Amino acid sequence: MADKIIVIGAGVSGITTALTLQLLGYNTEIVTDKTVSDISHKNKYPEFASLFPSASVIPHSVYSNRLEELFKQSQAFFYELRKRTFPGLTTHKHFEVFEFEADRPGYCDWMLNFSPIVDLTETEVPQRSDNQPLYGWVFDCIFADWSLYFPALTALYRQSGGTITKQKLEQEDISKLPSEVIINCSGTGGPLLFDDPSEDQLIMRGHLLHKSEAPLITNNTGEIISYNYMPQPDVYSDVDGNACDVYCYPRKDGWILGGSRQAGKLGQQQWNTSSDGDYYEIDDIKFPKQIIDLNNEILDNTYGLSLEYSQQLTPTVGVRYIRSTDQGLRLDQETISGKTVYHNYGHGGAGVTLSWGTALHIAQQLTSRSSSELQDLLQQQIAKSGS
Ligand SMILES: Cc1cc2nc3c(=O)[nH]c(=O)nc-3n(C[C@H](O)[C@H](O)[C@H](O)COP(=O)(O)OP(=O)(O)OC[C@H]3O[C@@H](n4cnc5c(N)ncnc54)[C@H](O)[C@@H]3O)c2cc1C
């Protein structure tokens, strides 16, 4: 094994990868300019994506030709952690509902207990008015309650002997890092620190609202319900007229409501958005009205719950790093000044979702062991740690 491995970045990709390697017996050090626990004003750092995830384990808004393999590894690992009652992990019955017939994405085949919505007499199907034709499906998904899961993950990393050093790296620092193996999990910092072969550097802005003290939404068998809901494009769309979705994930500390997927380019402050009239201003943030209005209609009509603009709502705005819609996720390796650099960035809207899959992929490259062997070893180490 290499003496020491340096992981750049302390977002979910960096912490999960470093933890994986640490538990497999490597000596790792995370070098990062920021950590999630450092930051009290999230909206100042929209590009530090791990401040914001909703965080469902569904491969939304991410592009990779390895998606199926990475997702399935990640999902299997999350379910094992869930069995061990790792902090913050729950399962949701998640609906994806449309007011028009929509193509079914490939990931539907990978989700547990998938079923098309056929029986709209089911009272729990999110809908904003009765007697409206609806399409879509429902499946089980893992949900990571971010305020519990991410601190527990970081604590486990430190408890396993991993260290975190604060330093903002520049490109010229890479050759001087005291390690032969470097894992680059620097998110949008990636193309500044390393040459990036992608011509596109796409990002997607997302608005979120936290409503505190809201109840868990459950069905009559006690399962937690969450949803994505896409109305007709004349109700909510981007400037090109494509329909947009809103969503709601209940957590222990309230609801996380979204969503927007406003396209932009890294380093620019221009967004593919609709007109100013479609916004509420909350805490000086222009917030798409539909996120509140549509969620309110759905929550009221389906579950008898209310969400109003005037209520205590905390808005945040973060950026998903899509990179490219061809091959967004960068998971390759190169040699720089005699060091092997493994890249792990460009996870779009699915960095939590793919966190274990990409970490296991890198561990496989380093150890030449199979994924199932590595997963068993990791689970044993996590069990020993008492998490
Ligand atoms: C609104 C929104 C909702 C989302 N919802 C979900 C969801 O439901 N499910 C899901 O799976 N994903 C979701 N995501 C996506 C997810 O948040 C990201 O994919 C993920 O957080 C990316 O993590 P990362 O560790 O790769 O990058 P980041 O979190 O951006 O971390 C990068 C790290 O690198 C460090 N760094 C950068 N440059 C340097 C440098 N020069 N020197 C030293 N350190 C550096 C930074 O300080 C940081 O620690 C959502 C994102 C947004 C914005």
The ligand as a MOL file (V3000), in Angstrom:
LIG
                    3D

  0  0  0     0  0            999 V3000
M  V30 BEGIN CTAB
M  V30 COUNTS 53 58 0 0 0
M  V30 BEGIN ATOM
M  V30 1 C -29.9940 22.2830 -4.6740 0
M  V30 2 C -29.2310 20.9920 -4.7230 0
M  V30 3 C -29.8850 19.7950 -4.4090 0
M  V30 4 C -29.1800 18.6040 -4.4710 0
M  V30 5 N -29.8290 17.4360 -4.1410 0
M  V30 6 C -29.1680 16.2490 -4.2140 0
M  V30 7 C -29.8280 15.0380 -3.8980 0
M  V30 8 O -31.0010 14.9970 -3.5230 0
M  V30 9 N -29.1250 13.8710 -4.0110 0
M  V30 10 C -27.8170 13.8510 -4.4070 0
M  V30 11 O -27.2230 12.7790 -4.5290 0
M  V30 12 N -27.1510 15.0080 -4.7050 0
M  V30 13 C -27.8000 16.1820 -4.6300 0
M  V30 14 N -27.1630 17.3440 -4.9560 0
M  V30 15 C -25.7980 17.2700 -5.5080 0
M  V30 16 C -24.7520 17.1130 -4.4250 0
M  V30 17 O -24.9350 18.1200 -3.4420 0
M  V30 18 C -23.3560 17.2450 -5.0730 0
M  V30 19 O -23.2600 16.3830 -6.1930 0
M  V30 20 C -22.2690 16.8660 -4.0930 0
M  V30 21 O -22.4090 17.6060 -2.8920 0
M  V30 22 C -20.8770 17.1160 -4.6880 0
M  V30 23 O -19.9530 16.8220 -3.6940 0
M  V30 24 P -18.3820 16.9350 -3.9490 0
M  V30 25 O -17.7460 16.4720 -2.7140 0
M  V30 26 O -18.0510 16.2350 -5.2250 0
M  V30 27 O -18.1070 18.4750 -4.2170 0
M  V30 28 P -18.2350 19.7130 -3.2120 0
M  V30 29 O -19.2660 19.4650 -2.1900 0
M  V30 30 O -18.3910 20.9300 -4.0490 0
M  V30 31 O -16.8450 19.7470 -2.4520 0
M  V30 32 C -15.6600 20.2170 -3.0480 0
M  V30 33 C -14.6030 20.3260 -1.9780 0
M  V30 34 O -13.3560 20.6790 -2.5880 0
M  V30 35 C -12.7640 21.7430 -1.8860 0
M  V30 36 N -11.9130 22.5040 -2.8120 0
M  V30 37 C -12.2750 23.0210 -4.0130 0
M  V30 38 N -11.2200 23.6850 -4.5600 0
M  V30 39 C -10.1880 23.5580 -3.6850 0
M  V30 40 C -8.8440 24.0100 -3.6720 0
M  V30 41 N -8.3460 24.7600 -4.6680 0
M  V30 42 N -8.0490 23.7230 -2.6150 0
M  V30 43 C -8.5460 22.9760 -1.5840 0
M  V30 44 N -9.8140 22.5280 -1.5460 0
M  V30 45 C -10.6340 22.8020 -2.5770 0
M  V30 46 C -13.9680 22.5260 -1.3540 0
M  V30 47 O -13.5950 23.3380 -0.2430 0
M  V30 48 C -14.8840 21.3890 -0.9330 0
M  V30 49 O -14.5160 20.9280 0.3530 0
M  V30 50 C -27.8130 18.5770 -4.8530 0
M  V30 51 C -27.1570 19.7820 -5.1180 0
M  V30 52 C -27.8500 20.9780 -5.0450 0
M  V30 53 C -27.1180 22.2570 -5.3240 0
M  V30 END ATOM
M  V30 BEGIN BOND
M  V30 1 1 1 2
M  V30 2 1 2 3
M  V30 3 2 2 52
M  V30 4 2 3 4
M  V30 5 1 4 5
M  V30 6 1 4 50
M  V30 7 2 5 6
M  V30 8 1 6 7
M  V30 9 1 6 13
M  V30 10 2 7 8
M  V30 11 1 7 9
M  V30 12 1 9 10
M  V30 13 2 10 11
M  V30 14 1 10 12
M  V30 15 2 12 13
M  V30 16 1 13 14
M  V30 17 1 14 15
M  V30 18 1 14 50
M  V30 19 1 15 16
M  V30 20 1 16 17
M  V30 21 1 16 18
M  V30 22 1 18 19
M  V30 23 1 18 20
M  V30 24 1 20 21
M  V30 25 1 20 22
M  V30 26 1 22 23
M  V30 27 1 23 24
M  V30 28 2 24 25
M  V30 29 1 24 26
M  V30 30 1 24 27
M  V30 31 1 27 28
M  V30 32 2 28 29
M  V30 33 1 28 30
M  V30 34 1 28 31
M  V30 35 1 31 32
M  V30 36 1 32 33
M  V30 37 1 33 34
M  V30 38 1 33 48
M  V30 39 1 34 35
M  V30 40 1 35 36
M  V30 41 1 35 46
M  V30 42 1 36 37
M  V30 43 1 36 45
M  V30 44 2 37 38
M  V30 45 1 38 39
M  V30 46 1 39 40
M  V30 47 2 39 45
M  V30 48 1 40 41
M  V30 49 2 40 42
M  V30 50 1 42 43
M  V30 51 2 43 44
M  V30 52 1 44 45
M  V30 53 1 46 47
M  V30 54 1 46 48
M  V30 55 1 48 49
M  V30 56 2 50 51
M  V30 57 1 51 52
M  V30 58 1 52 53
M  V30 END BOND
M  V30 END CTAB
M  END
